[in-house]
Amino acid sequence: MTIKLSSNPSSNEIRQAFLDFFASKGHQIVASSSLVPHGDPTLLFTNAGMNQFKDVFLGFDKRPYTRATSSQKCVRAGGKHNDLENVGYTARHHTFFEMLGNFSFGDYFKEEAIAYAWELLTEVFKLPKEKLTVTVYADDDEAYNIWHDAIGVPAERIIRIGDNKGARYASDNFWMMGDTGPCGPCTEIFYDHGDHHFGGPPGSPDEDGDRFIEIWNNVFMQFNRDEAGVMHPLPKPSVDTGMGLERISAVLQHVHANYEIDIFQGLITAAARETKISDLSSPSLKVLADHIRACSFLIADGVIPG
């Protein structure tokens, strides 16, 4: 299957290309679940593409497929994964966003997941390889060796990230959905927007700048963390990946900030018209555009303002 993008693809084209790519690799395209999680008291809103597959990862639910791909509606406005204070003030944070994902339920693991991500980014999306930097969990020699030996990423663009958040497994490269549940080490792919933007590579003092933007998180689900914090190996190691549609759209539409992509420009223009704000770069307009999206999709899924 040949997947081609135009020189300045719309977000709709990019979403479809992602789903088509993984369908061509034997993945079942699964519709986005509701923003209101059903049967999961640990979540207020759906916050990641893997939420609807949580019981599959835990071995409680069986599906007629072992590979899936989706574009999941997500809201992060509180709790563990919370970007609320950054919305409008960085190039990349939102309360509502779409998470493009591919999932393996005991089928393929690290080698194939990394290879798929690299193929899509460099061969289908045509991103320059020298613009991509990757991170791995400090102890994950397997992922490091795949990137270096199988994919051919130079050692200077593979960064090991340890427990940088004050506790064992508390790391930017160890993913946990919440305080309990499926979790595991992850490898992330960052796009370098260029030295004319402030910021340093991941792991550096200036990593929170907007030069190096994480576009893909490849989580290797190996454990289930219980209430006591004990890590229990999952019955079948699995893969959970996520790539923000808004972030990859900014790269492929040749702009720096997510708020400059097609799906935000109309909202920002309309918000400026209604508020009489002439500066279209105003953080307030970005906040309005972001919150309009979040409220619209939440209302559509049955969350009615009180």
N, C-alpha and C positions, 0 to 999 in steps of 0.2 A: 504494500500500500504506500503510495507516494503522497506525502503531506506537504503542501506548499503554502507559504504565507505571502501576502503581498508585502511591498516594501514598507508600508506604514499600516499594519493590520489593526483592525478594531479589537476591542476587548472581547467581543463575541467570537471573532475569528480565532483569537488566541485560545479562548476556553475550548472551542470545538477542536482545534488542532491538538491540544493536550489530550482530550478524551479519545480522539481518533487514534493518536499514537499508542496509547495504552490498550485500546481495543485491538489494535493490530498485533499486540504482544500477548493476546489471550486473556485480557482483563474484561470482566463484566462491567458495563457502564451502569452505575447505580444512581438513582435520582437523589438529590439533596433531601435530607430529612428536615423536619420542622425545626425552627429556632427554639421551640419549647420541647425539651427532652421528655420522652415518655418512659415512665418506669425507671427513672434514675434520679433518686432524691439528692444525689451529690452535686447536681448541676442546676443552676437557675436558668441559664440559656445554653444552647449548643455552642461550644467554643472551639471545636476542632473537627476536622473531617473524620477522625476515628471514632467519635462519640457513638454513632449509630452501629459501629462494629465492635463495641466494647465487649459484649458477651461472646462474640465470635473469638476475640483474642483470648478470653478467659476460658474458652472451651465449653461454655454453657449453651451456645447457639450453633447450629449447623446450617450452612448455606449450600446451595447446589453449585457453588463456585469456590475456588480457592484463590482467585485473583480478582480484584475489583478496582474501579476507578470512579471518581466522582468530582463534582464541583459543589462543595458544601457551603451553605449559608452559615456564617458565624457571627456571634456578638461577644465582644470582650469589653465589659463596662464595669467590672468589679471582680472581687475574689482573686484567686491565685494568678490567673492570666489577665492582667488588667492594664490596658493602654490608655485609659481615659485622660489622664493628665497630660499626655503627650500629643493628643489629637489636635491638629491644626498648627502645631509648633515644630513638628519634624516633617520630613519628606514622606514618611512611610507609615505612620500609625493611624488606626481607625478604631471606631467602636464596632461598626459592621464591615465585614469584608467577605470575599469568597475564597475558600481554600481549595485549590486544586490538589487532588491526592491520588496516589496509587497504593494499593494494599495487597499484601500477601499473607494468607492465613495458613502458615505451616507449609507453604509452597517454596518459593525462592527466598533467599536471604541476602546477606550483605553484598556479595559479588554482583549478582544480577541487578539489585536495586541501584547500586552505584553506577553500573554500566548503562542502565536505562536512563538515569538522570543526565549523564554526560552526553549520551547520544541525542536526546531530545534537545538539550541546550545548545550543543555545538554543531549538530548536523541538520536538525529541523529548524531550530530558531536561529542558527548561524551566529551564535555569540562567539566573539574572539576568545580562544582558550586562554590567552595571556591576561584577559580581563577577569578571570575567575580564580578565586582563592577558596580553599576548603579548610574546614576545621574538623577535628575528630576528638572524641573523649580521650583524655590523657592515657588511660590504660588500654585503649582499644587498638592494639597493634595490628589486628586483622584488618580493620578498616584502613589504617594508615598504609599498610602494605598493598592493599588493593588499589588505592589511589596512586601510590608511587610506582608500583611494579606493573600492574595490569593496565591502568589508565594512562600512566606516564606524566602525572602532574609533578613538577619539580619540587624537591624537598622544601625549598624556601617558600612555596605557596601552600604547604600543608601545615597547619598550626594545631598543636595539641593543647586542649583546654581542660584543665583539671577542676577540682572542687573549689570554684572561685566564689561561692556564695555562703561560706561559713560552716559547712557541714559535709559529711560524707554523702556523695551522690548529689550534693547541691551544686549544680554546674550548669553553665549555658549549654553544655553538650551531654547532659543526661536528662532526658525528657520524662516528665511525670504529668499525667492528666490532672491529678489532684493529690491530696495527701495520701490516698490509697489508690490501688488499681494498677493497670498495666503500665509498665515503664521500661526504660532501657537506654543505653548509650545512643547518641545520634551523631551524624556527620552533616554539617551545614555547608552550603555553597553560597559564596558572596560575590556580588558583581561590583567591580571598581568603576565608579562613575567619573573618576579622573581627579588629578591633583588640584584642579581649580575649585574643588569642594573641600570643606574642612572635614577632617576625620582621619583616623588611622585604621589599620587592619584589626580584625578581631584579636582580643587578648592584649592590645596595646592600651596605653592611657587614654588615647583619643578615640577608642572604638565606638563611642556613642555618637560620633559625628555622622554626617550624611554622605560620606564618600563611599565607604564600603557597605553595601546593603545586602542583607541576607535575602536570598530569593528562593532557597530550597532547603527544607529540613527533612533529612532521611533518618527516621527513628527505627532502631532495631529493638523491637519488643522482645525482651528476654525474660522479664520478671513480672511478678504480681506483688506489689507492696501491701502488707497488711497493716492493721491499725497500730501494731507495735513497731512498725518500721522495718520489719523483717522482709527481705527479698526472697520470694519463692520462684524458682524457675518455672516459666510457662511450659505447658505440655508440648507446645510446638512453637519454636521461635518464629516470629513473624515480622512483617515490615509495615510501617505506617509512615507515609511521607506527606509533606504539605508544601505547597508553593502558593503564595498570595497572588491571586489574579491581578490585583492592582499593581503590585510591585513589578511583576514580569511585564505587564502592559507598559509601564513607564519605560522600561529598558527597550522594549521592541517598538515603542512609538517615539523613541529618541528624545525623551524628556527626562528631567531629573526627579521631580516629585510626583507622587501618585496623584496629587490634586491637579496636575496638568494633563491627565489622560482624558480620553473622550467621555467616559461615563461621569466625570466630575465637572467638566467645563460648563455644561448646560445648567447644572444645579447652582454653580458658583455665580454664573451670569444672572440667573433668576433671583438669587438671594441678594446680589448687589442692587438689582433693579428695585426690589421691594424694600430694602433698607436704606436706599440712597447712598450707599458706600461706593465711592468711585475707585478705590484702590483694590483691584481684583486679587492682589497678593495678601490681603488682610487675613490674619489668622482667624478672625471672627467669621469671615465668609466660609473658610474651610471647615470650621466647627459646625456652622449651620448646614453646609452641604453633607457633611458626614452624618450629623444627627438626623437630617431628613431621610437619608437612606436607611439608617437604623430603625427609626420610628415606622417608616413605611413597611419594611419587611416584617417587623414585629407585629404590627396591626394586621397585616395579611395572614400571619400565622396565629391570630387570635388573642394577642396581648392588647387589651383595650385600655387606653389611659383612664385613670380614675379621677 
